[in-house]
């Protein structure tokens, strides 16, 4: 219920600075999504209905059908989010951490 200028002020920014920050965050998120999708493709990572149902539960919904009743959520969003999460889990599990001195 607050306009952008007021919210930016609460965050200690001008409206223009806040918009620039949001724009930069959106660019970074888009880059991350592209990279994760390419990793998923290269590693043949896919998601099934059970994983989508688990995603819905993780977000506090009873199931995917209930999640889709939210006008801001689409099936594509659910599919993409489940794939991104599974890819991140794959990377975390498969990561080989080394420390350079």
C-alpha positions in Angstrom: 0.0 0.0 0.0 3.0 2.3 -0.3 4.3 4.1 -3.4 7.8 3.5 -4.7 9.1 6.9 -3.6 8.0 6.3 0.0 9.4 2.8 0.0 12.7 4.0 -1.4 12.8 6.7 1.3 12.3 4.0 4.0 15.3 2.1 2.4 17.4 5.3 2.6 17.4 5.8 -1.2 16.0 8.2 -3.7 13.3 6.8 -6.1 15.8 6.9 -9.0 18.5 5.1 -6.9 15.9 2.5 -5.8 14.8 1.9 -9.4 18.4 1.5 -10.5 19.0 -1.0 -7.7 16.0 -3.0 -8.7 17.0 -2.9 -12.4 20.5 -4.2 -11.5 19.0 -7.0 -9.3 16.7 -8.0 -12.2 19.6 -8.2 -14.6 21.6 -10.4 -12.2 18.6 -12.7 -11.6 18.1 -13.1 -15.4 21.7 -14.0 -15.8 21.5 -16.5 -13.0 18.4 -18.1 -14.5 20.0 -18.4 -17.9 23.1 -20.1 -16.4 21.0 -22.5 -14.4 18.9 -23.4 -17.4 22.0 -24.2 -19.4 23.4 -26.3 -16.6 20.1 -28.1 -16.3 20.1 -28.7 -20.0 23.8 -29.9 -20.0 23.2 -32.2 -17.1 19.8 -33.5 -18.3 18.1 -32.2 -15.2 14.3 -32.4 -15.3 11.5 -32.2 -12.8 8.5 -34.4 -12.3 5.1 -33.8 -10.9 6.1 -35.0 -7.4 8.9 -32.4 -7.3 6.5 -29.7 -8.4 4.0 -30.8 -5.7 6.9 -30.6 -3.1 7.7 -27.1 -4.3 4.1 -26.1 -3.7 4.2 -27.5 -0.2 7.6 -25.7 0.4 5.8 -22.5 -0.5 3.0 -23.2 1.9 0.4 -24.4 -0.5 -1.5 -27.7 -0.2 -0.6 -28.7 -3.8 0.2 -27.3 -7.3 -3.5 -26.8 -8.0 -3.9 -24.6 -4.9 -0.7 -22.7 -5.9 -2.2 -21.9 -9.3 -5.2 -20.3 -7.7 -2.8 -17.4 -6.9 -3.3 -15.0 -9.8 0.4 -14.1 -9.7 1.6 -17.7 -10.3 1.6 -19.6 -13.6 2.4 -23.2 -14.4 5.5 -21.9 -16.3 6.7 -20.2 -13.1 6.2 -23.4 -11.1 8.0 -25.4 -13.7 10.9 -22.9 -13.9 11.2 -22.5 -10.1 11.2 -26.3 -9.6 13.9 -26.7 -12.2 16.1 -23.9 -10.8 15.8 -25.3 -7.3 16.7 -28.8 -8.5 19.7 -27.5 -10.4 20.9 -25.5 -7.4 20.5 -28.7 -5.3 22.5 -30.6 -7.9 25.3 -28.0 -7.9 25.4 -28.0 -4.1 25.6 -31.7 -3.9 28.1 -32.1 -6.7 30.3 -29.1 -5.7 34.0 -29.8 -5.1 35.3 -27.0 -2.9 38.9 -26.2 -3.0 40.8 -23.5 -1.0 43.6 -21.6 -2.8 46.3 -20.2 -0.6 
